[in-house]
Amino acid sequence: MARKKTSKKRRSAKNPEHAERNKRIAITSAVVLAAASAFVATAMGVGELNERAAEFVVPTNPEVVIQWATNPDGRIWMPIKEREHLEQLLARSVKGTKALSQVPLEEAGRALMGTGWIIDTPTVRWTSEGKISVEANWRRPVAAIRNGTREYIIDSDRFVLPLDYAIGESNQFFLVNASGPMPKAGKQWQGTDLEDGLSLLIKLREYALLEQVAGIDLGAGAGSGTLTIITIRDARIIWGAGPGRERPGEEPTGRKIERLQALQEKTGLIDGGASLVDIRGASILLQRREG
């Protein structure tokens, strides 16, 4: 027996009420999904989401742009050779890292902190051009400590910078006979005598008396801690203890400054044209070279 054919009824047009109901369901579902996504982002934290997103970014060699310290006239004071060294160091530290991730920023910051050039932690960030920008509080050279056959550069807080030169080549005021052992670059050179020597340089600069100064002898042996100014004429001016640390019988710092000013005004030279000057006591003692 043949099967009985059945006929399908044609579907009628959509009911407007049903269409409106379906629209409301779709909107409600979208809101729920958006809320769930926001919840996930909050729970994971934006940093974690960024890290996960960075996993899909291919390794690259981002360009590192260093914001160098400048003089008041806008010139970069760091030697070109040292700048090139730092640029190469930071470029190597981020080589092969993933763009826009946190890793190269941390690597660049860590590399710079290990150089001994900066104070505190540097600011390292991605720029809108996809480069890495580095800003830091740079240590500035103020003097050179002569040790052996080299001059080692220090900043105003006695931290050793990664710079050294042959004797007389640093173009810095030099300090000799530092009592403390020489530390590694980035470490502070200890010693009250060295602290006093820098304090004297600052005092002489304050009164515009540095033009004829070449360096300061911090004293050695029994005379350790007795500061002696060495002029560009190779004359020696015995200053005494560090500013504010005068020993019994020594004139105060202000009186010693007045004596240097008086000698300069009278002779044009802070050493008065003598080979040895002692300004510590009640009167000035001058000794001139024979012949």
C-alpha positions as MATLAB code, in Angstrom:
seq = 'MARKKTSKKRRSAKNPEHAERNKRIAITSAVVLAAASAFVATAMGVGELNERAAEFVVPTNPEVVIQWATNPDGRIWMPIKEREHLEQLLARSVKGTKALSQVPLEEAGRALMGTGWIIDTPTVRWTSEGKISVEANWRRPVAAIRNGTREYIIDSDRFVLPLDYAIGESNQFFLVNASGPMPKAGKQWQGTDLEDGLSLLIKLREYALLEQVAGIDLGAGAGSGTLTIITIRDARIIWGAGPGRERPGEEPTGRKIERLQALQEKTGLIDGGASLVDIRGASILLQRREG';
ca = [
       0.000    0.000    0.000;
       1.374    3.340   -0.887;
       2.069    5.856    1.793;
      -0.449    8.581    2.265;
       0.947   11.936    1.242;
       0.837   14.690    3.790;
       0.945   18.355    2.913;
       2.848   21.001    4.959;
       1.090   24.117    5.885;
       2.733   27.356    4.907;
       4.126   29.407    7.823;
       2.407   32.649    8.336;
       4.235   36.017    8.601;
       5.981   36.778   11.866;
       3.864   38.087   14.606;
       5.039   41.617   15.592;
       4.709   40.730   19.278;
       6.995   37.722   18.849;
       9.604   39.836   17.031;
       9.649   42.430   19.800;
      10.023   39.696   22.421;
      13.009   38.157   20.580;
      14.664   41.570   20.318;
      14.390   42.068   24.077;
      15.931   38.644   24.704;
      18.876   39.428   22.401;
      19.568   42.769   24.097;
      19.391   41.201   27.559;
      21.860   38.476   26.528;
      24.339   41.061   25.174;
      24.238   43.029   28.435;
      24.855   39.892   30.482;
      27.832   38.934   28.317;
      29.319   42.442   28.577;
      28.914   42.423   32.358;
      30.594   39.025   32.555;
      33.529   40.303   30.477;
      33.910   43.340   32.723;
      33.889   41.069   35.765;
      36.660   38.926   34.276;
      38.765   42.006   33.479;
      38.342   43.299   37.031;
      39.189   39.966   38.585;
      42.289   39.429   36.425;
      43.510   43.022   36.519;
      44.427   45.156   33.540;
      48.107   44.317   33.974;
      47.462   40.600   33.654;
      45.288   41.124   30.599;
      48.047   43.202   29.025;
      50.546   40.463   29.769;
      48.315   37.847   28.176;
      47.792   40.052   25.153;
      51.544   40.564   24.909;
      52.002   36.807   24.602;
      50.630   37.078   21.092;
      53.033   39.867   20.089;
      56.052   38.736   18.122;
      59.605   39.300   19.500;
      61.233   42.502   18.278;
      64.205   44.807   18.820;
      62.614   48.069   19.991;
      64.504   51.339   19.704;
      65.526   52.830   23.055;
      65.475   56.615   23.345;
      67.428   57.964   26.346;
      66.585   61.407   27.732;
      70.088   62.704   28.486;
      70.862   65.251   31.198;
      71.851   68.686   29.909;
      73.610   71.841   31.069;
      71.604   75.041   31.581;
      72.403   75.953   27.949;
      70.785   72.728   26.749;
      73.992   70.873   25.827;
      74.410   67.221   26.815;
      77.428   67.051   29.116;
      78.030   63.289   29.116;
      80.939   62.202   26.871;
      79.838   60.827   23.490;
      81.742   57.586   24.033;
      79.896   56.910   27.275;
      76.532   57.747   25.704;
      77.207   55.295   22.898;
      78.139   52.650   25.456;
      74.867   53.145   27.350;
      72.807   53.101   24.154;
      74.380   49.806   23.112;
      73.890   48.365   26.603;
      70.181   49.169   26.665;
      69.686   48.010   23.080;
      71.147   44.614   24.002;
      68.966   44.411   27.119;
      65.715   44.644   25.102;
      66.808   42.675   22.046;
      64.365   39.885   21.180;
      61.771   40.956   23.762;
      58.080   41.310   22.946;
      56.867   44.701   21.843;
      54.483   46.639   24.101;
      55.034   44.191   26.963;
      56.407   44.952   30.416;
      59.489   42.760   30.038;
      61.673   45.071   27.892;
      60.841   48.018   30.155;
      62.065   46.093   33.186;
      65.164   44.877   31.372;
      66.119   48.379   30.215;
      65.594   49.839   33.689;
      67.606   47.073   35.327;
      70.473   47.504   32.868;
      70.668   51.273   33.447;
      70.539   50.942   37.238;
      73.566   48.665   37.124;
      75.787   51.252   35.420;
      76.301   53.541   38.419;
      75.127   56.551   36.422;
      71.730   57.203   37.969;
      70.041   58.003   41.273;
      66.932   56.020   42.234;
      64.834   54.069   39.714;
      64.536   55.314   36.120;
      61.210   55.924   34.362;
      60.889   53.555   31.395;
      57.791   53.530   29.167;
      56.503   52.750   25.699;
      55.862   55.730   23.417;
      53.036   56.031   20.913;
      55.601   55.319   18.166;
      56.446   51.942   19.685;
      59.808   53.078   21.054;
      61.097   52.769   24.619;
      61.706   56.099   26.374;
      64.091   56.238   29.350;
      64.233   59.142   31.812;
      66.503   59.203   34.861;
      68.022   61.352   37.577;
      71.644   61.354   36.420;
      74.694   61.648   38.652;
      76.904   64.566   37.618;
      80.723   64.696   37.848;
      82.106   67.221   40.335;
      85.664   66.065   40.977;
      88.262   63.389   40.254;
      90.083   61.324   42.865;
      93.654   60.495   41.947;
      94.417   56.883   42.767;
      97.554   55.298   41.339;
      97.958   56.402   37.744;
      94.263   57.184   37.138;
      91.679   59.817   38.024;
      88.297   58.396   39.041;
      85.246   60.630   38.685;
      82.834   61.136   41.596;
      79.612   63.093   42.075;
      78.713   65.500   44.877;
      77.645   62.603   47.127;
      80.988   60.777   46.618;
      79.508   58.073   44.388;
      81.983   56.734   41.845;
      80.925   57.138   38.221;
      81.992   54.660   35.525;
      84.597   57.101   34.186;
      88.351   57.232   34.711;
      91.201   59.008   32.980;
      94.961   59.259   32.982;
      96.385   61.745   35.483;
      95.573   65.286   34.379;
      93.153   64.221   31.619;
      89.788   64.350   33.408;
      89.280   68.131   33.204;
      88.005   68.007   36.799;
      89.208   69.416   40.109;
      91.296   66.629   41.580;
      91.553   65.267   45.112;
      94.620   63.390   46.330;
      95.364   61.192   49.366;
      91.824   59.958   49.998;
      91.999   57.715   53.061;
      89.110   55.375   52.202;
      89.562   52.389   49.883;
      88.403   52.806   46.312;
      84.931   51.277   45.746;
      83.389   49.953   42.547;
      81.479   52.206   40.160;
      78.075   53.085   41.579;
      79.275   52.822   45.190;
      80.055   55.647   47.608;
      83.690   56.452   48.414;
      83.881   56.613   52.196;
      85.951   59.034   54.282;
      85.406   62.215   56.281;
      88.471   63.726   54.608;
      86.901   63.269   51.180;
      83.625   64.726   52.431;
      85.537   67.763   53.735;
      87.427   68.151   50.453;
      84.188   68.340   48.464;
      82.734   70.732   51.021;
      85.734   73.036   50.526;
      85.317   72.956   46.742;
      81.681   73.992   47.172;
      82.692   76.822   49.533;
      85.347   78.134   47.134;
      82.841   78.025   44.254;
      80.340   79.966   46.377;
      82.859   82.826   46.675;
      84.134   82.631   43.067;
      87.573   81.450   44.194;
      87.873   78.311   42.061;
      89.376   79.839   38.925;
      92.953   79.424   40.154;
      92.383   76.103   41.953;
      93.661   72.842   40.438;
      92.862   70.455   43.268;
      92.909   69.685   46.982;
      95.304   67.524   48.979;
      93.342   65.735   51.728;
      96.475   65.050   53.752;
      98.328   61.851   54.550;
      99.766   60.158   57.606;
      99.852   62.451   60.645;
      98.539   65.268   58.465;
      95.486   63.346   57.303;
      92.423   65.568   57.409;
      94.413   68.762   56.917;
      93.230   70.206   53.624;
      95.668   71.972   51.315;
      94.565   73.861   48.212;
      96.788   73.262   45.166;
      96.719   76.151   42.704;
      97.216   76.086   38.941;
     100.700   77.538   39.657;
     101.388   74.444   41.757;
     101.505   76.598   44.886;
     100.017   75.181   48.089;
      97.628   76.935   50.474;
      97.207   75.171   53.811;
      93.526   75.494   54.675;
      93.334   73.211   57.700;
      90.331   71.148   58.821;
      87.213   70.947   56.710;
      84.744   73.869   56.676;
      82.879   73.887   59.984;
      85.301   71.393   61.593;
      87.997   73.866   62.660;
      90.478   72.646   65.248;
      91.527   74.688   68.304;
      93.655   77.634   67.210;
      92.275   77.672   63.662;
      90.527   80.657   62.183;
      86.866   80.091   61.178;
      85.919   79.381   57.576;
      84.681   82.916   56.932;
      88.013   84.419   58.036;
      89.983   82.059   55.782;
      87.821   83.038   52.820;
      88.459   86.721   53.553;
      92.214   86.078   53.527;
      92.085   84.408   50.117;
      89.982   87.277   48.780;
      92.442   89.815   50.182;
      95.435   88.072   48.585;
      93.640   87.921   45.240;
      92.667   91.577   45.396;
      96.203   92.651   46.279;
      98.249   90.415   43.969;
      95.746   88.949   41.504;
      96.547   85.507   42.903;
      94.823   83.622   45.740;
      98.258   82.330   46.772;
      99.731   85.838   46.790;
     102.504   84.762   44.421;
     104.045   82.543   47.107;
     104.862   78.840   46.851;
     103.381   78.041   50.272;
     100.681   79.906   52.201;
      99.272   79.027   55.615;
      95.961   80.743   56.421;
      95.002   78.681   59.471;
      96.394   80.683   62.374;
      96.219   84.185   63.794;
      98.234   85.589   60.868;
      98.984   84.607   57.292;
     102.321   82.887   56.672;
     103.829   83.053   53.184;
     106.867   81.263   51.856;
     108.306   82.212   48.496;
     110.441   80.075   46.218;
     114.147   80.837   46.427;
     115.800   82.115   43.284;
];
